[in-house]
């Protein structure tokens, strides 16, 4: 697989990044990388995985409007569990305060 078939996902403001294969969701790729984005239902119903797209393009699969409103879409928010990248993407993960983190390293991936 060439580098062009893998997209780089950068998490702001933390600067962490991971790779995502075409057709893979931002959430699944984050889990595979060990930088798991906050999530719950994993099917576009709860809104827990909401992130803001700062750069790049994504394809958004069907979801519940109770999880992500049209106003939020207009403001560049998306659901990581329903979003697949079409380019390299920069996402903003809003965090209200540690330990209520919006992403966290998987315990089984820590050294
Ligand atoms: S984890 Fe529930 S909407 Fe993504």
py3Dmol code that shows the C-alpha trace and the ligand (Angstrom):
import py3Dmol

protein = """\
ATOM      1  CA  UNK A   1       0.000   0.000   0.000  1.00  0.00           C
ATOM      2  CA  UNK A   2       1.395   3.398  -0.937  1.00  0.00           C
ATOM      3  CA  UNK A   3       1.449   6.472   1.300  1.00  0.00           C
ATOM      4  CA  UNK A   4      -1.374   7.969  -0.798  1.00  0.00           C
ATOM      5  CA  UNK A   5      -3.743   5.264   0.427  1.00  0.00           C
ATOM      6  CA  UNK A   6      -3.330   6.250   4.055  1.00  0.00           C
ATOM      7  CA  UNK A   7      -4.613   9.518   5.476  1.00  0.00           C
ATOM      8  CA  UNK A   8      -2.995  11.368   8.343  1.00  0.00           C
ATOM      9  CA  UNK A   9      -5.391  12.444  11.108  1.00  0.00           C
ATOM     10  CA  UNK A  10      -4.055  15.151  13.416  1.00  0.00           C
ATOM     11  CA  UNK A  11      -5.716  15.833  16.756  1.00  0.00           C
ATOM     12  CA  UNK A  12      -5.680  19.488  17.813  1.00  0.00           C
ATOM     13  CA  UNK A  13      -4.846  21.100  20.150  1.00  0.00           C
ATOM     14  CA  UNK A  14      -2.735  18.164  21.334  1.00  0.00           C
ATOM     15  CA  UNK A  15      -0.741  17.567  18.161  1.00  0.00           C
ATOM     16  CA  UNK A  16      -1.096  13.785  18.309  1.00  0.00           C
ATOM     17  CA  UNK A  17      -1.705  12.068  14.993  1.00  0.00           C
ATOM     18  CA  UNK A  18      -2.650   8.676  13.614  1.00  0.00           C
ATOM     19  CA  UNK A  19      -3.234   7.052  10.260  1.00  0.00           C
ATOM     20  CA  UNK A  20      -6.568   6.115   8.751  1.00  0.00           C
ATOM     21  CA  UNK A  21      -7.156   3.821   5.785  1.00  0.00           C
ATOM     22  CA  UNK A  22      -9.730   4.694   3.131  1.00  0.00           C
ATOM     23  CA  UNK A  23     -13.165   3.510   4.255  1.00  0.00           C
ATOM     24  CA  UNK A  24     -12.101   3.325   7.882  1.00  0.00           C
ATOM     25  CA  UNK A  25     -13.860   5.679  10.318  1.00  0.00           C
ATOM     26  CA  UNK A  26     -11.959   8.319  12.237  1.00  0.00           C
ATOM     27  CA  UNK A  27     -13.006   6.516  15.417  1.00  0.00           C
ATOM     28  CA  UNK A  28     -11.964   3.012  14.337  1.00  0.00           C
ATOM     29  CA  UNK A  29      -8.586   4.259  13.137  1.00  0.00           C
ATOM     30  CA  UNK A  30      -8.045   6.109  16.410  1.00  0.00           C
ATOM     31  CA  UNK A  31      -8.757   2.917  18.328  1.00  0.00           C
ATOM     32  CA  UNK A  32      -6.369   0.945  16.126  1.00  0.00           C
ATOM     33  CA  UNK A  33      -3.663   3.535  16.735  1.00  0.00           C
ATOM     34  CA  UNK A  34      -4.038   3.473  20.505  1.00  0.00           C
ATOM     35  CA  UNK A  35      -5.398   7.053  20.658  1.00  0.00           C
ATOM     36  CA  UNK A  36      -9.035   6.286  21.217  1.00  0.00           C
ATOM     37  CA  UNK A  37     -11.415   9.176  20.702  1.00  0.00           C
ATOM     38  CA  UNK A  38     -14.256   9.378  23.195  1.00  0.00           C
ATOM     39  CA  UNK A  39     -17.173   7.234  22.051  1.00  0.00           C
ATOM     40  CA  UNK A  40     -20.207   5.335  23.198  1.00  0.00           C
ATOM     41  CA  UNK A  41     -22.751   3.931  20.706  1.00  0.00           C
ATOM     42  CA  UNK A  42     -20.399   3.803  17.693  1.00  0.00           C
ATOM     43  CA  UNK A  43     -23.376   4.066  15.326  1.00  0.00           C
ATOM     44  CA  UNK A  44     -24.184   7.780  15.089  1.00  0.00           C
ATOM     45  CA  UNK A  45     -26.806   7.929  17.789  1.00  0.00           C
ATOM     46  CA  UNK A  46     -25.275   9.480  20.921  1.00  0.00           C
ATOM     47  CA  UNK A  47     -22.966  12.327  19.839  1.00  0.00           C
ATOM     48  CA  UNK A  48     -20.178  11.353  22.246  1.00  0.00           C
ATOM     49  CA  UNK A  49     -17.608  11.157  19.425  1.00  0.00           C
ATOM     50  CA  UNK A  50     -18.366  14.650  18.082  1.00  0.00           C
ATOM     51  CA  UNK A  51     -15.272  16.469  16.808  1.00  0.00           C
ATOM     52  CA  UNK A  52     -14.720  19.581  14.712  1.00  0.00           C
ATOM     53  CA  UNK A  53     -13.066  19.306  11.313  1.00  0.00           C
ATOM     54  CA  UNK A  54     -10.466  22.059  11.033  1.00  0.00           C
ATOM     55  CA  UNK A  55      -8.854  20.946   7.777  1.00  0.00           C
ATOM     56  CA  UNK A  56      -9.531  18.309   5.165  1.00  0.00           C
ATOM     57  CA  UNK A  57     -12.586  16.512   3.856  1.00  0.00           C
ATOM     58  CA  UNK A  58     -14.620  13.629   5.216  1.00  0.00           C
ATOM     59  CA  UNK A  59     -17.567  11.548   4.082  1.00  0.00           C
ATOM     60  CA  UNK A  60     -20.322  11.350   6.687  1.00  0.00           C
ATOM     61  CA  UNK A  61     -22.405   8.165   6.848  1.00  0.00           C
ATOM     62  CA  UNK A  62     -26.052   8.249   8.036  1.00  0.00           C
ATOM     63  CA  UNK A  63     -26.558   9.311  11.645  1.00  0.00           C
ATOM     64  CA  UNK A  64     -29.282  10.511  14.029  1.00  0.00           C
ATOM     65  CA  UNK A  65     -29.962  14.263  14.053  1.00  0.00           C
ATOM     66  CA  UNK A  66     -30.204  14.002  17.837  1.00  0.00           C
ATOM     67  CA  UNK A  67     -26.457  13.200  17.796  1.00  0.00           C
ATOM     68  CA  UNK A  68     -25.396  15.923  15.354  1.00  0.00           C
ATOM     69  CA  UNK A  69     -27.575  18.847  14.291  1.00  0.00           C
ATOM     70  CA  UNK A  70     -27.558  20.568  10.913  1.00  0.00           C
ATOM     71  CA  UNK A  71     -26.267  23.695  12.666  1.00  0.00           C
ATOM     72  CA  UNK A  72     -23.308  21.706  13.982  1.00  0.00           C
ATOM     73  CA  UNK A  73     -22.624  20.315  10.511  1.00  0.00           C
ATOM     74  CA  UNK A  74     -22.659  23.891   9.163  1.00  0.00           C
ATOM     75  CA  UNK A  75     -20.111  24.722  11.895  1.00  0.00           C
ATOM     76  CA  UNK A  76     -17.866  21.837  10.668  1.00  0.00           C
ATOM     77  CA  UNK A  77     -18.645  19.362  13.429  1.00  0.00           C
ATOM     78  CA  UNK A  78     -18.925  15.665  12.641  1.00  0.00           C
ATOM     79  CA  UNK A  79     -19.234  12.290  14.326  1.00  0.00           C
ATOM     80  CA  UNK A  80     -15.940  10.382  14.327  1.00  0.00           C
ATOM     81  CA  UNK A  81     -17.740   7.035  14.316  1.00  0.00           C
ATOM     82  CA  UNK A  82     -19.589   7.927  11.076  1.00  0.00           C
ATOM     83  CA  UNK A  83     -16.814   9.850   9.289  1.00  0.00           C
ATOM     84  CA  UNK A  84     -14.329   8.460   6.808  1.00  0.00           C
ATOM     85  CA  UNK A  85     -11.559  10.736   5.528  1.00  0.00           C
ATOM     86  CA  UNK A  86     -11.208  11.681   1.877  1.00  0.00           C
ATOM     87  CA  UNK A  87      -7.983  13.632   2.527  1.00  0.00           C
ATOM     88  CA  UNK A  88      -5.604  14.197   5.405  1.00  0.00           C
ATOM     89  CA  UNK A  89      -7.737  15.655   8.199  1.00  0.00           C
ATOM     90  CA  UNK A  90      -7.151  17.871  11.209  1.00  0.00           C
ATOM     91  CA  UNK A  91      -9.731  17.501  13.973  1.00  0.00           C
ATOM     92  CA  UNK A  92     -10.326  19.636  17.027  1.00  0.00           C
ATOM     93  CA  UNK A  93     -11.111  17.638  20.143  1.00  0.00           C
ATOM     94  CA  UNK A  94     -12.670  19.859  22.760  1.00  0.00           C
ATOM     95  CA  UNK A  95     -11.837  18.875  26.313  1.00  0.00           C
ATOM     96  CA  UNK A  96     -13.523  20.361  29.337  1.00  0.00           C
ATOM     97  CA  UNK A  97     -10.849  19.182  31.757  1.00  0.00           C
ATOM     98  CA  UNK A  98      -8.735  16.178  32.652  1.00  0.00           C
ATOM     99  CA  UNK A  99      -9.626  13.372  33.386  1.00  0.00           C
ATOM    100  CA  UNK A 100     -12.804  14.021  31.355  1.00  0.00           C
ATOM    101  CA  UNK A 101     -10.737  13.696  28.206  1.00  0.00           C
ATOM    102  CA  UNK A 102     -12.179  13.538  24.716  1.00  0.00           C
ATOM    103  CA  UNK A 103      -9.478  11.083  23.737  1.00  0.00           C
ATOM    104  CA  UNK A 104      -7.261   8.817  25.728  1.00  0.00           C
ATOM    105  CA  UNK A 105      -4.577   6.222  25.068  1.00  0.00           C
ATOM    106  CA  UNK A 106      -5.703   2.614  25.174  1.00  0.00           C
ATOM    107  CA  UNK A 107      -4.408   0.900  28.272  1.00  0.00           C
ATOM    108  CA  UNK A 108      -3.348  -2.191  26.306  1.00  0.00           C
ATOM    109  CA  UNK A 109      -1.196   0.007  24.013  1.00  0.00           C
ATOM    110  CA  UNK A 110       0.726   1.703  26.828  1.00  0.00           C
ATOM    111  CA  UNK A 111       4.269   0.613  27.588  1.00  0.00           C
TER     112      UNK A 111
END
"""
ligand_1 = """\
4
LIG
S -20.071 7.080 19.410
Fe -22.192 7.632 19.489
S -22.420 8.970 17.808
Fe -20.373 8.261 17.625
"""
view = py3Dmol.view(width=600, height=400)
view.addModel(protein, "pdb")
view.setStyle({"model": 0}, {"cartoon": {"style": "trace"}})
view.addModel(ligand_1, "xyz")
view.setStyle({"model": 1}, {"stick": {}})
view.zoomTo()
view.show()
